[in-house]
Amino acid sequence: MLGNTLILKPSPTTPQCGLICDKLMWEAGFNNHEFQTIFIDVPQVETVMADKRIAGVSLTGSVRAGKSIGEVAGKNIKRCVLELGGSDPFIVTKEADLNLVILQL
């Protein structure tokens, strides 16, 4: 968000989630230059990631998808954040109240 455009490419199995995100961002005051959902095929992802305007990519998904994205990101020298294989990601920062965090699990 810090002045960067965010592009969302939802899973082909959940396109409605992408449309809902698009609607929520529009209602929150974002425009197409700040947030945009795109519907592209897997082979097109490499082309988008190779674009010089793309600074980084973040993926939540399978290990297989992560390997592919990591390879493309490395080939194009892009920052890459991957959350793979889990169905319930949970990040605990050093500032967190650990007792409260444990209760949430």
C-alpha positions as CSV (number, residue, x, y, z in Angstrom):
1,M,0.0,0.0,0.0
2,L,2.7,2.6,0.7
3,G,2.4,4.2,-2.7
4,N,2.7,0.9,-4.6
5,T,0.1,-0.7,-6.8
6,L,-1.2,-4.0,-5.6
7,I,-2.2,-6.6,-8.2
8,L,-4.2,-9.6,-7.1
9,K,-4.2,-12.8,-9.1
10,P,-6.7,-15.1,-7.4
11,S,-6.6,-18.9,-7.8
12,P,-8.6,-20.1,-10.9
13,T,-10.7,-22.1,-8.4
14,T,-11.8,-19.0,-6.5
15,P,-12.4,-16.2,-8.9
16,Q,-15.3,-14.8,-6.9
17,C,-12.9,-14.1,-4.0
18,G,-10.9,-11.8,-6.3
19,L,-14.0,-10.0,-7.4
20,I,-15.0,-9.5,-3.7
21,C,-11.6,-8.1,-2.9
22,D,-11.9,-5.8,-5.9
23,K,-15.3,-4.5,-4.7
24,L,-14.1,-4.0,-1.1
25,M,-11.0,-2.1,-2.2
26,W,-13.1,0.1,-4.6
27,E,-15.5,0.8,-1.7
28,A,-12.6,1.7,0.5
29,G,-11.6,4.4,-1.9
30,F,-8.8,2.6,-4.0
31,N,-8.8,3.0,-7.8
32,N,-7.5,0.8,-10.6
33,H,-4.1,2.4,-10.3
34,E,-3.8,1.4,-6.7
35,F,-5.4,-2.1,-6.6
36,Q,-6.5,-4.4,-9.4
37,T,-7.6,-8.0,-9.7
38,I,-6.4,-9.8,-12.8
39,F,-7.5,-13.1,-14.2
40,I,-4.7,-14.7,-16.1
41,D,-3.6,-18.3,-16.8
42,V,-0.6,-19.8,-15.1
43,P,1.7,-19.4,-18.2
44,Q,0.9,-15.6,-18.2
45,V,2.1,-15.2,-14.6
46,E,5.7,-15.5,-15.7
47,T,5.2,-12.7,-18.2
48,V,3.6,-10.4,-15.6
49,M,6.4,-11.2,-13.1
50,A,9.1,-10.4,-15.6
51,D,7.7,-6.9,-16.2
52,K,10.1,-4.3,-14.9
53,R,7.3,-2.5,-13.1
54,I,6.7,-5.6,-10.8
55,A,9.0,-5.3,-7.8
56,G,7.9,-8.4,-5.9
57,V,5.4,-11.2,-5.5
58,S,3.7,-12.8,-2.5
59,L,2.1,-16.2,-2.7
60,T,0.0,-18.3,-0.4
61,G,-0.5,-21.7,-1.9
62,S,1.0,-25.1,-2.5
63,V,4.6,-26.1,-2.4
64,R,4.4,-26.9,-6.1
65,A,3.1,-23.4,-6.9
66,G,5.7,-21.9,-4.6
67,K,8.6,-23.6,-6.3
68,S,7.4,-22.3,-9.7
69,I,6.9,-18.7,-8.4
70,G,10.3,-18.8,-6.5
71,E,12.0,-19.9,-9.7
72,V,10.5,-17.1,-11.8
73,A,11.2,-14.6,-9.1
74,G,14.8,-15.6,-8.9
75,K,15.3,-15.6,-12.6
76,N,13.9,-12.0,-12.7
77,I,15.5,-10.8,-9.5
78,K,12.2,-10.1,-7.8
79,R,11.5,-10.0,-4.1
80,C,9.4,-13.0,-3.1
81,V,7.4,-14.0,0.0
82,L,5.9,-17.5,0.1
83,E,3.5,-19.1,2.6
84,L,3.3,-22.7,1.5
85,G,1.5,-25.9,2.4
86,G,-0.4,-24.7,5.4
87,S,-4.1,-24.2,5.7
88,D,-3.9,-21.8,8.7
89,P,-0.9,-19.4,8.7
90,F,-0.3,-17.7,12.0
91,I,2.5,-15.2,12.5
92,V,3.6,-14.3,16.0
93,T,5.7,-11.2,16.4
94,K,8.0,-10.5,19.3
95,E,5.6,-7.8,20.5
96,A,2.7,-10.3,20.8
97,D,1.3,-11.4,24.2
98,L,2.4,-15.0,24.0
99,N,-0.2,-16.2,26.5
100,L,-3.0,-14.6,24.4
101,V,-1.6,-16.1,21.3
102,I,-1.6,-19.6,22.8
103,L,-5.2,-19.2,23.8
104,Q,-6.1,-18.3,20.2
105,L,-4.6,-21.6,18.9
